[in-house]
Amino acid sequence: MPALSRRIGGFTDSVIRRMTRIANAYDAVNLSQGFPDFDPPEALKQALAAVAGGSLHQYAVTWGAPNFRAALARKQSRCMGIPIDPESQVVVTCGSTEAMMAAMLTVCDPGDRIVVFSPFYENYAADAILSGAEPIHVPLRLPDFALDAERLEDAFRLRPKALILCNPSNPSGKVFSRAELETIAFLAGRYDVFVITDEVYEHIVYAPHEHVYFASLPGMFERTLSCGSLSKTYSITGWRLGYLIAPATIVNGARKVHDFLTVGAAAPLQEAAVTALNFADDYYRQLVVDYTTKRDLFLNGLDRLDLRYTRPQGAYYVLVDITEFGADSDLAFCQWLAREVGVAAVPGSSFFREPINHLIRFHFAKRAATLDEALTRLESLRRKAAACHTIK
């Protein structure tokens, strides 16, 4: 038999989604893969039920149903503070995962270089390999994941084609400051580089931090491909509705890539989701209140357990330090944690280019009862770890 493609040997399956399968196998509380255990807004569920009983069950326009694009453009124009044309500057995708892949394939040729901050969401590595791009990893400074401007410019001197910016960040929960974003913008302009943003957590930012859309910075809309999703904002990760916003010249290319990747996002789900895109600003204010409550509940529990972590500024993840447990492998530790303690996390090494093996990622997009149960189970962590000669 002929050999399989060499590119698929460059990455594994998703470690995050693998941990969900492990959580299911051991009936562990799943704080690994970032999806809620609560329902989306009732109005959205009712809209879906109404659409299901109608006749919208065939293809929508390939790059997005017109009413969905119009509602999305209105909402993002208001949030981003820049006018967005739904007819020429929007592509609707099957989740932000496809939006990021389409963005990479639109701007990068095989052999081009692309800057990726470390830690990074694991999909970016696979995206680079699949598009034939070579990542240039720029570490953010621990423990607060601050931007190192000198190291970033060193990366730009290697003449990359694009930079990937996840803000708010998965897995660290970092929110880039305006000053940091202005540094990135200055270098992107100086070295003539595209910026691909992943802003799926745009509405989950904790005071006093604020989210600044990179495309809203002076002169940056022209070189920015803004990728987003409805998954996290409206608790509909299974709907797989994402989008790419960019200037028309870029969108024209992205639409061609999208057309042959997936043809289009689900027509009934786009129709139902218009309801959510028309929510008033009160919805987004309450979203922050709700996630602040969840964050504080979980972090207060980690404090009671005397577990060390980096306080997230946005998104719904927290990186916890497991140095004290002396595990040789964070992956082995997470497998042991799910099996013996009954809580699932993601090994931090899957997010870092550097040899980082002492961090694991929990998420707190769960009901209070679920978080309380996870914290109760974690009370046995040190006792069970002490009983093990080697965690594996």
Disulfide bonds with the S-S distance in Angstrom:
none
